[in-house]
Amino acid sequence: MEFIKELWVFLKARKKLWLAPIIFVMVILGGLLILAQGSVVAPFIYTMF
């Protein structure tokens, strides 16, 4: 949790809050790919990218 707090403070201090949604989407897509890696859905997810 410390990393997330530091990242948020960095984004606020540098006025880069527009990066927050981009980081959020990248984390969600990365988690989706990791979770779907061993499932039957994996070939369909990989074809989207």
N, C-alpha and C positions, 0 to 999 in steps of 0.2 A: 504494500500500500504506500510505502514511502516514495517509491518511484513515481506513482501516479500523482501524489501531492507535489513533488518537485516539478514534474512536467507541467502541471496546472499553474504553479507559481511562475515558471519560466514563460509560459504562453501569455499570462496576464502581464508580466513585467515587460515583455518585449512587444506587447500589443499584437500578438499573433494568434488571437482567439479564432480567427478564420480557419486555422489548421486543426482545431479540435474535431469538427465533423469528419474531416478527411481521415484523421487518425482513428476515430471511432469506427468508421466504415471499414478501414483496412484491418482492424482487429477482428471485427465480426466476420469478414470474408476469410481471414486466416483461420479463425476458429472453425468455421464451416468446412473448410477444406481438410483440416486435421480430423474433425469428427467424421466426415464422410469418407475418409481414406479407406477404411476397411469395410465399407458397406456396399450394397448393391447400387446405390444411387451415385457412387463415385464417377462412373463413366459419363453420366449425364451432366454432372457439375463441371467436370473438366472440359467438356465440349463447349460450355458457355464462355470459358476464358480462352 
